[in-house]
């Protein structure tokens, strides 16, 4: 039996290369616009993934003025700075970011129901 090479199966992670930081997958930087349900009909719109070179407070001020809603900039340990707006402002925010020249249309991902 010494002539036989016995191979012990090892665990294989199919997502290991996708999670690697230097992999080619997911190199595009996206701006994610999400909606979060609060209670009843109330909801929040969050914007994350904007470049750090932009002033989040100035963008928030323009968003609040254009859409007549309240909002804030929240510091998240994993995601960095996130803009939160009251109400469902997903389409409004995406058109504003494209028209202002902050983000190209193909770099925006809109999430939600």
MIFI-168746 format. One record per residue: x, y, z of N, C-alpha, C in turn; residue number from 0. Coordinates in steps of 0.02 Angstrom, whole numbers, m for minus. Layout:
       nx       ny       nz      cax      cay      caz       cx       cy       cz   num
        X        Y        Z        X        Y        Z        X        Y        Z   NUM
...
//
This chain:
       nx       ny       nz      cax      cay      caz       cx       cy       cz   num
       40      m60        0        0        0        0       42       63        0     0
      104       58        6      147      117        6      152      147      m63     1
      135      110     m116      139      136     m183       79      181     m200     2
       25      176     m162      m33      216     m175      m25      285     m144     3
      m41      336     m182      m41      404     m155     m113      420     m136     4
     m124      428      m72     m190      443      m47     m195      518      m39     5
     m245      548      m70     m256      619      m64     m316      631      m19     6
     m305      672       30     m359      690       76     m393      752       48     7
     m460      748       40     m494      807       12     m491      865       62     8
     m480      924       34     m477      985       75     m537     1028       59     9
     m552     1074      104     m608     1119       94     m590     1170       39    10
     m636     1182       m5     m626     1229      m59     m677     1286      m51    11
     m651     1347      m51     m694     1406      m45     m701     1438     m113    12
     m759     1433     m146     m766     1461     m214     m766     1537     m215    13
     m778     1569     m157     m780     1642     m155     m715     1672     m130    14
     m664     1632     m120     m602     1657      m92     m570     1708     m139    15
     m570     1694     m204     m538     1742     m249     m581     1804     m258    16
     m647     1800     m250     m690     1859     m256     m682     1904     m195    17
     m665     1876     m138     m657     1916      m78     m587     1945      m71    18
     m541     1922     m112     m472     1947     m108     m471     2021     m127    19
     m430     2060      m93     m429     2132     m104     m399     2150     m172    20
     m352     2111     m196     m319     2129     m258     m347     2091     m318    21
     m406     2063     m312     m436     2027     m368     m465     2077     m418    22
     m472     2056     m480     m498     2100     m532     m573     2110     m527    23
     m607     2066     m492     m680     2072     m487     m699     2129     m441    24
     m746     2170     m462     m771     2223     m419     m724     2283     m414    25
     m683     2295     m465     m637     2351     m460     m673     2418     m471    26
     m732     2416     m502     m770     2477     m511     m796     2502     m445    27
     m789     2565     m433     m816     2595     m372     m887     2618     m386    28
     m934     2591     m349    m1004     2608     m358    m1028     2653     m301    29
    m1078     2694     m317    m1114     2732     m267    m1179     2694     m255    30
    m1191     2674     m193    m1250     2634     m176    m1302     2679     m145    31
    m1362     2678     m174    m1419     2716     m147    m1470     2665     m124    32
    m1483     2666      m58    m1528     2615      m29    m1585     2650        7    33
    m1637     2610       18    m1694     2633       58    m1700     2586      118    34
    m1714     2615      176    m1724     2576      237    m1792     2595      265    35
    m1832     2544      279    m1898     2555      307    m1892     2569      381    36
    m1922     2622      405    m1921     2638      477    m1982     2607      510    37
    m2035     2645      514    m2097     2618      544    m2156     2646      505    38
    m2204     2603      490    m2261     2625      452    m2241     2645      381    39
    m2257     2707      363    m2240     2732      297    m2174     2770      296    40
    m2142     2776      352    m2080     2815      357    m2021     2774      330    41
    m1975     2808      295    m1917     2773      269    m1857     2821      266    42
    m1798     2792      258    m1735     2829      251    m1703     2810      185    43
    m1671     2858      154    m1630     2845       94    m1558     2856      114    44
    m1515     2807      101    m1444     2813      118    m1403     2813       54    45
    m1351     2854       53    m1305     2860       m3    m1235     2846       23    46
    m1203     2794       m5    m1136     2778       17    m1092     2765      m44    47
    m1027     2774      m35     m980     2759      m88     m957     2819     m128    48
     m975     2880     m106     m950     2939     m140     m876     2946     m125    49
     m839     2976     m170     m768     2985     m160     m755     3032     m102    50
     m700     3022      m68     m684     3061       m9     m665     3133      m25    51
     m650     3147      m88     m630     3215     m107     m689     3264     m107    52
     m751     3237     m108     m810     3280     m108     m827     3300      m36    53
     m857     3358      m29     m880     3381       36     m951     3354       47    54
     m957     3306       92    m1022     3275      105    m1072     3325      131    55
    m1050     3372      172    m1096     3421      201    m1125     3467      147    56
    m1085     3486       98    m1110     3530       45    m1159     3492        0    57
    m1143     3429      m15    m1189     3388      m55    m1255     3379      m18    58
    m1250     3366       48    m1311     3357       89    m1353     3420       90    59
    m1320     3477       96    m1356     3541       97    m1395     3552       33    60
    m1364     3536      m25    m1399     3544      m88    m1456     3493      m96    61
    m1444     3431      m73    m1497     3380      m76    m1557     3400      m35    62
    m1545     3424       26    m1599     3443       70    m1639     3502       41    63
    m1604     3549       11    m1637     3608      m17    m1678     3589      m79    64
    m1651     3546     m122    m1686     3528     m184    m1747     3483     m171    65
    m1742     3438     m123    m1795     3388     m113    m1841     3404      m54    66
    m1829     3460      m20    m1871     3481       37    m1877     3425       89    67
    m1820     3399      111    m1820     3347      162    m1763     3360      210    68
    m1762     3324      264    m1709     3330      313    m1659     3274      302    69
    m1598     3283      328    m1548     3232      320    m1487     3244      363    70
    m1441     3197      363    m1381     3202      403    m1325     3160      371    71
    m1263     3173      393    m1206     3133      373    m1186     3091      433    72
    m1184     3024      425    m1169     2978      479    m1102     2946      465    73
    m1061     2940      517     m996     2907      511    m1004     2834      531    74
     m990     2789      484     m995     2717      496     m924     2688      497    75
     m908     2644      545     m840     2618      548     m820     2577      487    76
     m866     2540      456     m850     2499      398     m857     2537      332    77
     m910     2576      326     m928     2607      262     m902     2678      254    78
     m876     2708      307     m855     2777      304     m914     2824      314    79
     m914     2879      278     m969     2927      286    m1028     2907      241    80
    m1088     2911      270    m1149     2893      235    m1198     2951      242    81
    m1229     2970      186    m1280     3022      188    m1348     2990      198    82
    m1386     3014      246    m1454     2990      258    m1503     3045      245    83
    m1556     3029      208    m1609     3076      193    m1676     3047      213    84
    m1722     3090      233    m1789     3066      251    m1829     3053      188    85
    m1867     2999      189    m1911     2982      134    m1877     2941       80    86
    m1916     2923       30    m1891     2884      m27    m1866     2933      m80    87
    m1802     2947      m80    m1771     2995     m125    m1724     2961     m175    88
    m1732     2896     m188    m1683     2859     m228    m1676     2888     m299    89
    m1730     2898     m334    m1726     2923     m402    m1702     2995     m403    90
    m1726     3035     m355    m1705     3105     m352    m1630     3111     m341    91
    m1603     3070     m295    m1532     3074     m279    m1490     3051     m339    92
    m1512     2998     m373    m1473     2973     m430    m1471     3025     m486    93
    m1527     3057     m501    m1526     3108     m554    m1486     3169     m532    94
    m1489     3187     m468    m1450     3244     m443    m1375     3231     m450    95
    m1353     3171     m431    m1282     3155     m434    m1256     3154     m506    96
    m1298     3132     m553    m1277     3130     m623    m1276     3200     m652    97
    m1327     3241     m638    m1331     3308     m665    m1276     3353     m636    98
    m1258     3342     m574    m1206     3383     m542    m1136     3362     m565    99
    m1131     3305     m598    m1066     3282     m622    m1025     3248     m568   100
    m1056     3227     m514    m1020     3194     m459    m1005     3122     m477   101
    m1054     3088     m508    m1047     3017     m525    m1077     3006     m594   102
    m1048     2958     m631    m1077     2939     m695    m1136     2892     m682   103
    m1182     2889     m730    m1243     2851     m720    m1229     2776     m712   104
    m1178     2749     m747    m1165     2677     m742    m1128     2658     m679   105
    m1110     2707     m637    m1076     2693     m573    m1125     2697     m514   106
    m1189     2702     m527    m1240     2707     m474    m1279     2642     m471   107
    m1286     2615     m410    m1328     2556     m399    m1383     2576     m352   108
    m1446     2565     m372    m1504     2581     m332    m1531     2517     m303   109
    m1536     2513     m237    m1561     2454     m203    m1628     2469     m171   110
    m1668     2418     m160    m1731     2427     m125    m1788     2393     m160   111
    m1846     2400     m131    m1905     2365     m157    m1937     2400     m214   112
//
